Amino acid sequence: MQLPVTTMILSLLSSLVSAGCFPHGTEGDKALGRTGVQTICNVLFGAYESGEHREECSSGIGNNKWFFQVKKISGGTGTLTKEACVSGLEQRVNGCDRGGEHSYTNWYYKADPNSGECRDNSVNKEEYKVPTKKVKRFTTTVM
């Protein structure tokens, strides 16, 4: 009788958390990534509609940048706190040499290091439409 209960609990937990590191790609500067997360979560936190995602690119000195994304994956509206944003994105910065992505309850997080600089080095709060989903794109420079 104990085995079915354990199986049910493990199944439930696996549906709440999904995580992975990218096996290939650029190795990121973790210090730059952590600094970028602290900076961009000041912009990314707030109210989200179901399916809404926001992106941020953070450049440092040299030829290194981090691309960050958060998305509301459950139904209805919800609020992403700055603390949850930092925690979710830093897990992929600290835990994965080449970045990664994971989902936790209502949110999807992605941190992806790349070579080069962000296209626009000023904070750009322009909203634009992607088929039926509202997206906000931001870009910052971290020194």
Secondary structure as UniProt FT lines:
FT   HELIX           2..16
FT   STRAND          17..21
FT   HELIX           30..44
FT   STRAND          46..48
FT   TURN            50..51
FT   STRAND          53..59
FT   STRAND          64..72
FT   STRAND          78..80
FT   HELIX           82..95
FT   TURN            97..98
FT   STRAND          100..104
FT   TURN            105..106
FT   STRAND          107..115
FT   STRAND          127..130
FT   TURN            131..132
FT   STRAND          133..141
//
